[in-house]
Amino acid sequence: MPLVDPEHPFFAKTWVRWFWTLLTLGMAVVEFAMGAPGWGLLFLAAGGYLGWVLLIRR
């Protein structure tokens, strides 16, 4: 079972897929800027995964 189902109706709109991807990547930038590299890497990985699943593979 995948972590994120790109076929779910919630992700039907393009702006929703972009919003969640950019939100997690933006949170990674915030965490790195605040000096928390562990959380930054976690959000960077999550944003990369969302970008791959929701934007590239779909």
C-alpha positions as CSV (number, residue, x, y, z in Angstrom):
1,M,0.0,0.0,0.0
2,P,1.5,3.4,-1.0
3,L,1.9,6.2,1.5
4,V,0.0,8.6,-0.8
5,D,-2.7,7.5,-3.2
6,P,-2.5,9.8,-6.3
7,E,-5.8,8.4,-7.5
8,H,-7.7,9.6,-4.5
9,P,-10.3,12.3,-5.3
10,F,-8.6,14.7,-3.0
11,F,-5.6,14.9,-5.4
12,A,-7.8,15.3,-8.5
13,K,-7.0,19.0,-8.9
14,T,-3.6,20.1,-10.0
15,W,-3.3,23.0,-7.6
16,V,-3.9,20.6,-4.6
17,R,-1.0,18.4,-5.8
18,W,1.3,21.3,-6.2
19,F,0.2,22.9,-2.9
20,W,1.1,19.9,-0.8
21,T,4.4,19.3,-2.5
22,L,5.5,22.9,-2.2
23,L,4.2,23.2,1.4
24,T,6.4,20.3,2.5
25,L,9.4,21.6,0.6
26,G,8.8,25.1,2.0
27,M,8.7,23.6,5.5
28,A,12.0,21.9,4.8
29,V,13.5,25.3,4.0
30,V,12.1,26.8,7.2
31,E,13.5,24.0,9.3
32,F,16.9,24.3,7.8
33,A,16.8,28.1,8.4
34,M,15.8,27.5,12.0
35,G,18.8,25.2,12.5
36,A,17.0,21.9,12.7
37,P,18.6,19.8,9.9
38,G,17.0,16.6,11.1
39,W,13.5,17.9,10.6
40,G,14.7,19.7,7.4
41,L,15.8,16.4,5.9
42,L,12.5,14.7,6.9
43,F,10.4,17.4,5.2
44,L,12.8,17.4,2.2
45,A,12.3,13.7,1.8
46,A,8.5,14.0,2.2
47,G,8.4,16.8,-0.3
48,G,10.5,14.8,-2.8
49,Y,8.3,11.8,-2.4
50,L,5.1,13.9,-2.9
51,G,6.7,15.5,-5.9
52,W,7.6,12.1,-7.4
53,V,4.2,10.5,-6.7
54,L,1.8,13.4,-7.3
55,L,3.6,15.4,-10.1
56,I,6.0,13.2,-12.0
57,R,4.6,9.7,-11.9
58,R,1.0,10.9,-12.3
